[in-house]
Amino acid sequence: MSLDPLEIPMPKLRTTLRRRRTMSPSRSGHSPLAILICASAILAISLGVRHSFGLFLQPVTEAGGWSRESFGLAIALQNLVWGLSQPFAGMLADRIGAGRMIIAGTALYVVGLLVMALPQGETAFILGTGLLVGLGLSGTTYPLVLGAVTRATSPEKRSLALGLAMGGAAFGQFVMLPGALGGIGLLGWSGALMAMAVLTLAMAPLAVPLMETAHAPSQGAEMSAGQAIRLALGHRGFQLLALGFFVCGFQVVFIATHVPAFLSDKGLTAGIGSTVLALIGLLNIPGTYYAGLWGAKWRKPMLLSWLYVIRAVVIAAFAFLPVSEASAYAFGAAMGLVWLSTVPLTNGTVAALFGVRNMSMLGGVVFLAHQLGAFLGGWLGGVLYDRLGSYDGAWIVAIGLSLLAALLNLPIREETAEPARAAA
């Protein structure tokens, strides 16, 4: 069909040009590369800071005279607030652009870190850690940032771009852990948290390339936010994907929060615990990269099933074989390869099912399931330890859930839901 303007009637010309504008990958006016670089840096800071919270468990609880259950409750509340607020933050980002929401989230994150650093009692610490940081994370992490990356890249490059963005998050986790441990040693736990608050401010200027304009016109009838949510919640593949992501949340938060203390209980030093979490971050870089790369070649739900099986094997070997410095490092390396590899595959599956128009919001909905699992992982780990005197019960739960998640992802098919075709 000719696209010569002289040969197209005016009404049809307007429709054609409108559709061609919609095909532009970026709503911010910046190149996809600039968006990808800044998105990776934002995730590196936001998730790197969060990933270090487990290092503060012992110094904070010892200084305050609190139980591990209290610290676990603060982390659990943080993940619950993060998850519950994420669909709403995503819905706003889909409408007004991710950049504006990231700046708002940065402000909340910084205030929350300052409250953590200077708590006026146990309740204030729990609220600062749980409520403020949780809200800040909803504006600076996966669904918003990856939603912008998804909209800025073409479908054939989308899975790889998501993997690269998550590689940035992994690098932040790797760098932040030794930095946080050194900060605790040099400045004390309170001073280290204040330094991290200053670093977190850097996310605001990095959000500029993600300052998307109002959403571009679609090629057909658009779904409202409510219609998109109803379609997703009624879709069997989305339901199974969300249940599998619940397991991911349980495992990563339990491990990030409680492994340093678990290793300390086994007679290993805090430095080893920090190194284990750093190894998870380091090996997560190739893990997320190859997950994104392979997700463009093979069925993403099938890859997710294999990742959960591998997690079950790695966790079982670490938890129930003799623990040593070497086994701890081996666990960190192996777990790192499958740590956040689920994220590009899960978000890529959401985009394949429902398109990119409501990506941040729908990514937020499936992420809510992740955070419900995270709430349970952070809180239940502390409860079981305080009740049983060890983490054995929590490790068993993590292994069983991993095998369940592997089965849940197998039936999912990457077939676009019919009402979502126009929004893809």
C-alpha positions in Angstrom: 0.0 0.0 0.0 1.4 3.4 -0.9 2.1 5.9 1.9 2.6 8.9 -0.4 0.6 11.7 1.2 -0.6 12.9 -2.2 -2.3 9.6 -2.8 -4.0 9.2 0.6 -7.3 10.9 1.4 -7.1 13.4 4.3 -9.0 11.3 6.9 -7.0 8.3 6.1 -3.7 10.3 6.0 -4.4 11.5 9.6 -5.0 7.9 10.7 -1.9 6.6 9.0 0.3 9.3 10.4 -1.2 8.8 13.9 -0.4 5.1 13.6 3.1 5.7 12.4 3.7 8.1 15.4 2.5 5.4 17.8 5.2 3.0 16.5 7.9 5.4 17.8 9.5 3.4 20.6 10.2 6.3 23.0 7.7 8.7 24.7 10.5 10.9 26.3 12.3 12.2 23.2 15.5 10.5 24.4 17.2 7.6 22.6 16.4 4.1 23.8 20.1 3.8 24.7 20.0 6.8 27.0 16.8 5.5 28.6 18.4 2.1 29.1 21.6 3.5 30.7 19.7 5.8 33.1 17.2 3.0 33.9 20.0 0.7 34.8 21.6 3.3 37.0 18.4 4.0 38.9 17.8 0.3 39.5 21.4 -0.1 40.6 21.0 2.6 43.3 17.5 1.8 44.4 17.9 -2.0 44.6 21.5 -1.8 45.7 20.6 0.2 48.7 17.7 -2.1 49.5 19.8 -5.2 49.0 22.1 -4.1 51.8 19.5 -3.9 54.5 20.3 -7.4 55.7 23.7 -6.2 56.9 21.9 -3.9 59.3 19.9 -6.6 61.1 22.4 -7.4 63.8 23.8 -3.9 64.6 20.4 -2.3 64.6 18.7 -4.9 66.8 21.7 -5.0 69.2 21.8 -1.2 69.5 18.0 -1.0 70.1 17.6 -4.1 72.1 15.1 -5.4 69.7 14.3 -9.0 68.5 15.1 -10.2 65.0 11.3 -10.6 64.5 11.0 -6.8 64.9 13.5 -6.2 62.1 11.9 -8.9 60.0 8.6 -7.2 60.5 10.0 -3.9 59.3 11.3 -5.5 56.2 8.1 -7.4 55.7 6.0 -4.3 56.0 8.3 -2.6 53.5 7.7 -5.2 51.0 3.9 -5.3 51.6 3.6 -1.5 51.2 5.9 -1.6 48.1 3.7 -4.3 46.6 0.3 -2.7 47.5 1.3 0.7 46.2 3.0 -0.6 43.0 -0.1 -1.0 40.8 -1.2 2.5 41.5 2.3 4.0 41.0 2.5 2.0 37.7 -0.9 3.3 36.6 0.2 6.9 37.1 3.5 6.2 35.3 1.6 4.8 32.3 -0.4 8.1 32.2 2.1 10.8 33.2 5.5 9.1 32.5 7.9 7.1 34.6 10.3 10.0 35.3 7.9 12.1 37.4 7.0 9.1 39.5 10.7 8.2 40.0 11.4 11.7 41.4 8.5 11.4 43.8 9.7 7.9 44.8 13.2 9.2 45.4 12.0 11.8 47.8 10.1 9.2 49.9 13.0 6.8 49.8 15.5 9.5 51.1 13.2 10.5 53.9 12.7 6.8 54.9 16.4 6.2 55.0 16.9 9.2 57.3 14.1 7.9 59.6 15.9 4.5 59.7 19.2 6.2 60.5 17.7 8.3 63.4 14.8 6.2 64.7 12.9 7.5 67.7 12.2 4.0 69.0 11.2 0.7 67.5 7.9 1.8 66.1 9.5 4.8 64.3 12.1 2.5 62.8 9.5 0.0 61.6 7.4 2.8 60.0 10.4 4.5 58.4 11.7 1.2 57.0 8.3 -0.2 56.1 6.1 2.6 55.1 8.4 5.4 53.7 11.0 3.2 52.1 8.3 0.9 50.8 6.5 3.8 49.1 9.8 5.0 47.8 10.6 1.7 46.2 7.3 1.6 44.4 8.4 4.7 42.6 11.9 3.7 41.7 12.1 0.0 40.9 11.0 -2.8 38.5 7.6 -2.0 37.1 8.0 1.7 36.6 11.6 1.6 35.3 11.2 -1.5 33.2 7.9 -0.2 31.9 9.8 2.8 30.5 12.4 0.5 29.0 9.7 -1.7 27.5 8.0 1.2 25.8 11.3 2.5 24.5 12.4 -0.8 22.7 11.1 -2.8 19.8 9.5 -6.2 20.6 12.4 -8.1 19.1 14.9 -6.3 21.4 12.7 -6.0 24.4 13.7 -9.2 26.3 17.4 -8.4 26.0 16.9 -4.8 27.0 15.1 -5.9 30.1 17.9 -8.3 30.9 20.5 -5.5 30.5 18.5 -3.1 32.7 18.3 -5.8 35.4 22.1 -6.3 35.0 22.5 -2.7 36.2 20.4 -3.6 39.2 22.7 -6.6 39.8 25.8 -4.4 39.6 24.4 -2.0 42.1 23.8 -4.9 44.5 27.4 -6.1 44.0 28.9 -2.7 44.6 26.6 -1.5 47.4 27.2 -4.4 49.8 30.9 -4.0 50.5 30.2 -0.2 50.5 27.5 -0.6 53.1 29.7 -2.9 55.2 32.6 -0.5 55.0 30.2 2.4 55.9 29.0 0.5 59.0 32.6 -0.1 60.1 33.7 3.5 59.4 30.5 5.5 60.3 28.5 3.2 62.3 25.1 1.8 61.1 23.4 5.2 61.5 26.0 7.1 59.6 26.0 4.4 56.9 22.3 4.8 56.4 22.6 8.6 56.1 25.4 8.2 53.5 23.1 5.9 51.6 20.3 8.6 51.7 22.7 11.1 50.0 23.5 8.5 47.3 19.8 7.8 46.7 19.3 11.5 45.8 21.2 10.8 42.5 18.2 9.0 41.2 16.3 12.3 40.6 18.6 13.7 37.8 18.8 10.2 36.3 15.0 10.2 35.9 15.1 13.0 33.3 15.5 10.8 30.2 12.5 8.8 31.5 10.3 11.9 31.6 7.8 10.5 29.2 5.1 12.6 27.6 1.4 11.7 27.8 0.8 8.4 26.2 0.8 8.3 22.4 -2.5 7.6 20.5 -3.0 3.9 19.9 -3.7 2.1 16.7 -7.2 1.1 17.8 -9.6 1.3 20.7 -7.7 1.6 24.0 -8.4 -0.4 27.1 -8.9 1.7 30.3 -6.9 0.8 33.3 -9.8 -1.0 34.8 -10.4 -3.0 31.7 -6.7 -4.0 31.5 -6.7 -5.1 35.1 -9.9 -7.1 34.7 -8.5 -8.8 31.6 -5.3 -9.7 33.4 -6.9 -11.0 36.6 -9.2 -13.2 34.5 -6.3 -14.6 32.4 -5.1 -18.0 33.6 -1.5 -17.4 32.4 -1.3 -14.2 34.3 -2.7 -15.9 37.4 -0.1 -18.6 37.2 2.7 -16.1 36.5 1.8 -14.0 39.5 1.7 -17.1 41.8 5.2 -18.1 40.6 6.4 -14.6 41.2 5.1 -14.8 44.8 7.6 -17.6 45.4 10.4 -15.4 43.9 9.6 -12.7 46.4 9.6 -15.0 49.3 13.0 -16.5 48.5 14.9 -13.3 47.6 13.8 -11.3 50.7 14.2 -14.2 53.1 17.8 -14.8 51.8 18.8 -11.1 51.6 17.5 -10.4 55.1 18.4 -13.5 57.0 21.5 -15.1 55.3 24.0 -12.8 57.0 22.5 -13.8 60.4 22.3 -17.4 59.4 26.0 -17.5 58.6 26.8 -15.7 61.8 24.9 -18.4 63.7 27.2 -20.9 61.9 30.3 -19.2 63.2 31.2 -17.2 60.1 32.0 -13.5 60.1 29.9 -10.6 59.0 32.4 -10.0 56.2 31.6 -13.5 54.7 27.9 -12.7 54.9 28.5 -9.4 53.0 30.6 -11.2 50.4 27.9 -13.8 49.8 25.3 -11.1 49.1 27.9 -9.3 46.9 28.5 -12.5 45.0 24.7 -12.8 44.4 24.8 -9.3 43.0 27.9 -10.0 40.8 26.7 -13.3 39.3 23.3 -11.8 38.9 24.7 -9.6 36.1 25.4 -12.5 33.6 22.3 -14.3 35.0 19.9 -11.5 34.1 21.7 -10.8 30.8 21.4 -14.4 29.6 17.8 -14.7 30.9 16.9 -11.7 28.7 18.9 -13.1 25.8 17.4 -16.6 26.0 13.9 -15.2 26.6 14.0 -13.8 23.1 14.7 -17.3 21.7 12.8 -19.7 23.9 9.5 -19.8 25.8 10.0 -17.5 28.8 7.6 -19.6 31.1 9.7 -22.7 30.4 12.8 -20.8 31.4 11.1 -19.7 34.5 10.3 -23.3 35.5 14.0 -24.3 35.1 15.1 -21.3 37.2 12.8 -22.3 40.1 14.1 -25.9 39.9 17.7 -24.7 40.0 16.8 -22.5 43.0 15.3 -25.5 44.9 18.5 -27.5 44.4 20.9 -24.7 45.3 18.9 -23.8 48.5 18.6 -27.4 49.6 22.4 -28.0 49.2 23.3 -24.8 51.1 20.9 -25.2 54.0 21.3 -28.9 54.8 24.9 -29.7 53.9 27.7 -28.6 56.3 28.1 -24.8 56.1 31.6 -23.5 55.5 33.1 -20.4 54.0 33.6 -22.2 50.7 30.0 -23.5 50.7 28.7 -20.0 51.5 30.6 -18.5 48.5 29.4 -21.3 46.3 25.8 -20.6 47.3 26.2 -16.9 46.6 27.6 -17.6 43.1 25.0 -20.2 42.2 22.1 -18.2 43.6 23.3 -15.1 41.9 22.8 -16.7 38.5 19.1 -17.2 39.2 18.5 -14.3 41.5 16.7 -11.7 39.4 16.7 -13.7 36.2 13.0 -14.1 36.8 12.3 -10.4 36.4 13.0 -9.9 32.7 11.3 -13.2 31.9 8.2 -12.3 34.0 7.9 -8.8 32.6 8.6 -10.0 29.1 5.7 -12.5 29.5 3.4 -9.8 30.7 4.3 -7.6 27.7 3.7 -10.6 25.4 0.3 -11.3 26.9 -1.0 -7.7 27.2 1.2 -5.3 25.2 3.0 -2.3 26.5 0.3 0.3 26.9 -0.5 -0.6 30.5 2.9 -2.3 31.2 3.9 -0.4 34.3 0.5 -1.0 35.9 0.2 -4.7 35.0 3.8 -5.2 35.9 2.8 -3.6 39.2 -0.1 -6.0 39.7 2.1 -9.1 39.1 4.7 -7.5 41.3 2.2 -7.2 44.1 2.2 -11.0 44.2 6.0 -10.9 44.4 5.8 -8.5 47.4 3.2 -10.6 49.2 5.7 -13.4 49.1 8.4 -11.0 50.1 6.4 -9.9 53.1 6.0 -13.5 54.1 9.7 -14.3 53.5 11.0 -11.4 55.6 8.6 -11.8 58.5 8.3 -15.6 58.6 12.0 -16.1 58.6 12.3 -14.1 61.8 9.2 -15.8 63.4 10.4 -19.3 62.6 13.9 -18.5 63.9 12.6 -17.0 67.2 10.2 -20.0 67.6 12.4 -22.8 66.6 15.9 -21.5 67.3 17.0 -22.1 63.7 16.2 -21.3 60.1 15.6 -24.9 59.1 11.8 -24.5 58.9 12.1 -21.4 56.7 14.6 -23.2 54.3 12.2 -26.1 53.9 9.3 -23.7 53.0 11.6 -22.0 50.5 12.5 -25.3 48.8 8.9 -26.5 48.6 7.6 -23.2 47.2 10.3 -23.3 44.5 9.2 -26.7 43.2 5.6 -25.4 43.2 6.6 -22.4 41.2 8.3 -24.6 38.6 5.1 -26.5 38.1 2.9 -23.3 37.9 4.9 -21.8 35.1 4.9 -24.8 32.8 1.3 -24.3 31.4 1.7 -20.6 30.6 1.6 -19.8 26.9 2.8 -16.5 25.4 -0.3 -15.8 23.4 -1.6 -12.2 23.2 -4.9 -11.8 24.9 -7.4 -10.7 22.3 -8.5 -7.3 23.8 -4.8 -6.4 24.3 -3.8 -6.7 20.6 -4.6 -3.1 19.8 -2.5 -1.9 22.8 0.6 -4.0 21.9 
